[in-house]
Amino acid sequence: MYMLSNTRLTCWTLVGGEVLSRALPSLQLKLVNPTQYRFEHLATQLKWRLQEGRGEAVYQIGVEDNGLLVGLSEGDMRASLKTLRRMAEKVGADITLLREREVDYDLDRNCRKIAEVLVRKVPDDQQFLDLRVAVLGNVDSGKSTLLGVLTQGELDNGRGRARLNLFRHLHEIQTGRTSSISFEILGFNSKGEVVNYSDSRTAEEICESSSKMITFIDLAGHHKYLKTTIFGLTSYCPDFAMLVVSANTGIAGTTREHLGLAMALKVPIFIVVSKVDLCAKGTVERTVRQLEHVLKLPGCNKVPMVVASPDDAVTAAQQFAQSSSITPIFTLSSVSGESLDLLKVFFNILPPLSNSKEQEELMQQLTEFQVDEIYTVPDVGTVVGGTLYSGVCREGERLVVGPTDEGRFLRLKVGSIHRNRSACRVLRAGQAATLALGNFDRSLLRKGMVMVSPKMNPTICWQFEAAIVLLFHAKTFRRGFQVTVHVGNVRQTATVECLHGKEELRTGERAVVCFRFIKHPEYLRMGAKLLFREGVTKGIGHVTSLLPDSHDQNQIHDQNQIEK
């Protein structure tokens, strides 16, 4: 057995009916007619592997521990799969044969095969595995149309019908351009089958039927809405980014900028070349070559991997999560449906980046929920949407929200919780949801606030220091310069107070810089990623220290005591 530690997919190698384990080198258990004792032991191991993989594990059958493709005879393969299926049933899981192929291990032997099998179950706490994918790309590249086809289950008519359900505003429908952030869901059940809005399913039914959920964050492609796109990337903490490139226009507009943003924030990225039905084969190949060239440049250092078959899709999903340098490239059409199934196979197998242990550690910390959206819902009251960074949040929990413009934190009580449009009693670290706050005054809230446990004794920040790299600046970056700073869900204009050890910065240079917010104080975390921009000026970095300020106030007031 070997574990792809970065992918969180546990791969077991079954050789001649035996399981070889590096984690347990003395353990060798046959899967061809195992004894009852051995079967129980194997089932227990499988249960543990599923917990480690947050409900997923991949078994490799017929591959030796050193990677040698030995293969199994037809009879041994059937027996191993039968035993694996019994093991899965024992722990309440399902298995899906991902791929099977013949190998030439020895010319004198009969045909031998190797296979990869996905084992998946709904976790015992009924919390499906949820992966967030940010969708990037230039305007008119086909992002919203692709999401509409994936989530609605119907191909586009070539005139944008599939994307209409994704738009939130009238001007988006009229122009066909996304200007806001929207969320769409695509589910997979325990057998790896797609669960979406086809067959008139509701969002609640999709969540109930799915063991794995892909939440797409549809971001704006037009340069006019770049700040909205950056906010989506920094605030919603996507696990992966999908860059959509139109086959007929190639790398144009904001494509390079979106690619650079994802790389600066260290979000693993894969590429979808859309609209291949509009182009000749040579045009599509030219666009792919153009992408490969850009990805191989010194600034990117990526290894492009063109996906052309289901076997490629399985390999791409596993290697993509193993190495941040691997960049899968899909070529497909939302109108003809060409190669759309390959993308679905990729999503079905794509593993989470964090394992159960890391999530458990975050859950042990105090509650911290970042406010990304604010709504008023009839008969419900004020509702906030965002991501739970740490801890556990339950219905009826009492938290404090802030900071206000005066630097205060206000008491509130969490009402109902909805996750992916269905009711949820408990929210865990890393999950996105909406929280109902009842009659809490909406005017006291804004994007960029946090809701935290009162035990945290949260502090506010007017000034902070950050280690930065200036990606681009037309002249010199110096004291007094004003930039828009993005740190998580915080987005505010800040002034450069000083540059430590330097008078000015030029493109490509590094420094520790002191920033001061202009409008109001914010809640920041040490080590948080930072991105700033102003016109063509762009830079990245991380927060190194929070500086005290004489005007700081950190008082928790009851909402009823606030002067209206």
LUMKOLTI-439792 format. One record per residue (C-alpha): x, y, z; residue in three letters. Coordinates in pm, whole numbers, plus 50000, padded with zeros to 5 digits. Example, Ala and Ser with C-alpha at 12.3 -4.5 7.8 and 13.67 -1.06 7.14 Angstrom:
<rs>
512304955050780ala 513674989450714ser 
</rs>
This chain:
<rs>
500005000050000met 501115035449941tyr 499435067850032met 499425098349809leu 499765121250108ser 499145153749921asn 495985141249757thr 494405126450068arg 493395097049851leu 494395064150006thr 495605039949739cys 495935003449831trp 497884979649611thr 496484944649588leu 499064920049458val 498094884149391gly 495184887649631gly 497294902749911glu 497354937650059val 500854951150114leu 501114979950356ser 503935004350413arg 502155019150713ala 501824983750857leu 504684964150691pro 503944931850873ser 500344930650757leu 499694908850449gln 496084898950404leu 494674879450110lys 491584892849938leu 490894860649751val 488564841549986asn 489864857550308pro 488974841950642thr 486274858750848gln 488854872851090tyr 490914887650807arg 487824901250637phe 486774919350955glu 490264933750989his 490234945650625leu 486834961950673ala 488104980150982thr 491094992750786gln 488825004750505leu 486655023550754lys 489745041150890trp 490965049750538arg 487565064650454leu 487695086150767gln 491185098150672glu 490055106250317gly 486885123750444arg 484655097150291gly 486775086849990glu 489525061649915ala 491015048249591val 492265012449567tyr 494795001549306gln 494534964749223ile 497324945449054gly 500154970449110val 503154960349316glu 504374980849609asp 507274994949404asn 504915005849125gly 505494975348902leu 502374967048699leu 502044929948776val 498334925948714gly 495934898548821leu 494354870248632ser 490684873248541glu 489684850348827gly 491794868049092asp 490574901948972met 486924891349004arg 487584876549348ala 489424907849468ser 486644930849344leu 484024908449507lys 485854909949840thr 486314947649808leu 482594951549740arg 481774931050052arg 484174952650256met 482464984150126ala 479004970750207glu 480214962350557lys 481044999150625val 478095013250429gly 480035024550122ala 479795019249746asp 482545011249496ile 483025024249142thr 485455009048892leu 487385038948763leu 489515021348503arg 490794987048410glu 493484978048159arg 495614948948048glu 499334946648118val 502144925947964asp 503934913948274tyr 505204881248128asp 504784869347769leu 504344833447888asp 501434841948113arg 497774847248031asn 496134881248010cys 496534900548336arg 494734932248440lys 495124961348679ile 492254982348809ala 491545013749011glu 488445014549228val 486855044149406leu 485285036749744val 482925063749874arg 480395067150151lys 478375094250320val 480225101750645pro 478585090550967asp 477745126751056asp 475905130250721gln 478145159350622gln 478905154250254phe 482355162350119leu 482235197649979asp 484855212149740leu 484785248749632arg 485895256949277val 486355293249169ala 485535298448800val 487815323648628leu 488315335448271gly 487905364648033asn 484505379147954val 482575358447694asp 484785327947746ser 481755306647835gly 482085303648217lys 478445308048311ser 477265287148016thr 479535258148120leu 478255259748478leu 474675260748353gly 475245229248146val 476955210948435leu 474395219848700thr 471205219248491gln 472005187448301gly 471025201947960glu 473295213347677leu 473315249547566asp 471475260247248asn 474435280947127gly 472785313747230arg 473385312947605gly 470175296547728arg 472065274947982ala 473445305048169arg 470175323748229leu 469455305648558asn 472815316948698leu 472335354348662phe 471275374448968arg 470545408548814his 468515421448517leu 471515438948360his 473385405348361glu 470575389448160ile 470475419147921gln 474245420647861thr 475055383547912gly 477935393548140arg 478395382848502thr 478975412348738ser 478355395649074ser 479385363849253ile 476965334749225ser 477105299149355phe 476075267449177glu 476205231349298ile 476985198149129leu 476625166249331gly 477915130649301phe 476345101349483asn 478235072749646ser 478315054049313lys 479915083549132gly 476765093148941glu 475985129848870val 473275145849082val 472105179748949asn 468935199448873tyr 467845175648596ser 464675155348665asp 463275186548841ser 465375181349152arg 465555208849412thr 468725220349588ala 467605201749901glu 467165169249705glu 470615173249546ile 472205177349890cys 470315147450032glu 471295124649742ser 474965134849722ser 478025121049899ser 480235147149735lys 479385182549636met 481195206449404ile 480305242749480thr 481165265349186phe 481915301849261ile 481085319848935asp 483245351048916leu 483115380748680ala 485345380648371gly 485185417548273his 488035439848392his 485425464548519lys 484485439348790tyr 488035428848882leu 487605439249246lys 484605415749272thr 486645387249126thr 489535393549367ile 487075394549658phe 485705360549551gly 489195345449540leu 490375359749873thr 487165357450075ser 485525324649976tyr 488685303650020cys 488265281849706pro 489995247949706asp 490645249549332phe 490325274049042ala 488975265748697met 490245289548427leu 487925289548124val 489525299747792val 487585303747469ser 489075282347190ala 488415308646923asn 489975338447107thr 492735321347306gly 494525339647586ile 492845373647574ala 491615401147805gly 491795392448174thr 492895356248120thr 496535362448215arg 495495384548506glu 493145358048647his 495835331448606leu 498295353848791gly 495815360549074leu 495165323549132ala 498895316149133met 499655345449366ala 497085332349613leu 498425296749565lys 495085282549452val 495635250749241pro 494375258048891ile 493185237148595phe 492105249648253ile 489025243548039val 489185253347670val 485545259547574ser 483665265347246lys 485605238947051val 482465233946837asp 483015268546684leu 486575262146568cys 488535240246334ala 490735214146498lys 493845234246412gly 492515264846596thr 491865244546911val 495355229446894glu 496855264146852arg 495025276647164thr 496245246347363val 499835252147245arg 499515288747344gln 498375278347694leu 501165252647726glu 503715279447634his 502395303747899val 502245276748168leu 505865266748104lys 507195302248137leu 509545308748434pro 506875328748615gly 504455299348610cys 506625268048607asn 503585245848548lys 503445211748381val 500475211648137pro 498565178948098met 496025176347816val 493085153647908val 491835134047607ala 490305102147757ser 488625089448077pro 491935073148170asp 493625107448140asp 490875123048357ala 491505097948639val 495265103348621thr 494845141248605ala 492625142348916ala 495145122349119gln 498285139948999gln 496685174449015phe 496085170949388ala 499515154949439gln 501515183049282ser 500695220049252ser 502735221848931ser 500455197948735ile 497865217448533thr 495195196348355pro 493775210948032ile 490315200547906phe 488925208847560thr 485135207447545leu 481925222147410ser 478845232647609ser 476735230347291val 477705196347147ser 478705181547484gly 482085170447346glu 484415158647627ser 482015171547893leu 481995137148056asp 485775139048105leu 485335170048320leu 482655152248525lys 484985122448580val 487655146848697phe 485305163648946phe 484055129949071asn 487565118249166ile 489105151649267leu 490095147949636pro 490035174449910pro 493285192349989leu 492845188750366ser 492425156250552asn 490185148650848ser 492965155251101lys 493585190750977glu 489865198450981gln 489575183851330glu 492325207151454glu 490505237451310leu 487245225951473met 488945225451814gln 489595263051792gln 487145290551890leu 484385299751645thr 485285324751373glu 482865331751085phe 483725357550818gln 480855378150676val 480905379450295asp 477265387150206glu 474355404050384ile 470675399150295tyr 467215407550424thr 464825378250382val 461045382250434pro 459745364750749asp 463345355750842val 465065389250894gly 468745396450853thr 470835368550698val 474625367750653val 476555345050420gly 480195334950450gly 482695308650553thr 483405293950896leu 487185297450929tyr 487515278551258ser 485505261751532gly 481935248651521val 478775269651491cys 475365256951607arg 471825270051599glu 471145292951894gly 474835300551953glu 475685334952091arg 478515353251913leu 479845388451872val 480125406051534val 482425434551435gly 484335455851422pro 482005485351370thr 483285519151251asp 483915527451617glu 485845495051669gly 483135477451873arg 481845441851870phe 478085436251909leu 476315406752064arg 473965385451854leu 472335351251843lys 472505326951549val 469085314951437gly 468825289051161ser 471745277450945ile 471525268750574his 474285251950379arg 473965247750003asn 470345259350030arg 469305232050274ser 468845233950652ala 471835224450866cys 472035223151247arg 475825223151283val 478435241651076leu 482045229551082arg 485335247151009ala 485955252350637gly 482265251150539gln 480335279650376ala 476785287350485ala 474175314250552thr 473155322750909leu 469855338651006ala 470225366051269leu 466555374351320gly 465765411051390asn 469415421951416phe 469755456151249asp 471215450750901arg 472605486250888ser 475095476651162leu 476655450050938leu 479035452350643arg 481155428950434lys 484525422350593gly 483215417850947met 483705386351151val 481415367851391met 483485352451668val 483115335952006ser 483075361352292pro 485775339852457lys 488175350152181met 488285386152308asn 488795398651949pro 491115427751881thr 490835454051608ile 493505467851381cys 494045502151223trp 497685496051129gln 499535464551030phe 502815453650877glu 503135429750583ala 506005413750395ala 505205421450031ile 506455416149678val 505655443749429leu 504435425149118leu 504055456048901phe 504265493648942his 504715519648672ala 507025542348876lys 508155539049237thr 506155526349535phe 506775548949837arg 505365563550159arg 501955580450119gly 500835558049830phe 497225545549862gln 496155510649755val 493105488249789thr 494055460050025val 492435425450010his 492985402950315val 490475374350329gly 487045390750327asn 488525424950414val 488625450150128arg 489555485850213gln 491785514450099thr 494985517650302ala 497865542350306thr 501515531950299val 502875546050627glu 506485534950582cys 508805509950409leu 511265493750648his 514865497450534gly 513965513550202lys 512805546850067glu 510975532649766glu 510155500249583leu 510255490949216arg 508695461749026thr 509925428249156gly 511385441449482glu 510495429749834arg 510055448650161ala 508205449650492val 505585477150462val 503395493850722cys 499795500150606phe 497055520650774arg 493355516750696phe 491565548850598ile 487865543350678lys 487505520250978his 489405493551173pro 489385457051066glu 489855422851221tyr 492995406151078leu 494815373451141arg 498575370051164met 500025353050857gly 496945359950642ala 497585363150267lys 497435398650135leu 496855412449788leu 496835449549704phe 496175469249387arg 495675504549256glu 495325509548882gly 498105489248723val 499925485849059thr 499735451049205lys 501465432849490gly 501125402749718ile 502365393150061gly 501285382450409his 500515399850739val 503515398850974thr 502325419951270ser 499315439451398leu 500275473551535leu 498545489751836pro 496825522851783asp 495915549252036ser 492395551251900his 491725513951920asp 488615503752109gln 487795467952188asn 484575468152380gln 481715443452348ile 478365460952373his 474925446552377asp 472955455952067gln 470205471652279asn 472705496252426gln 473755510352089ile 472545545152012glu 470265543751711lys 
</rs>
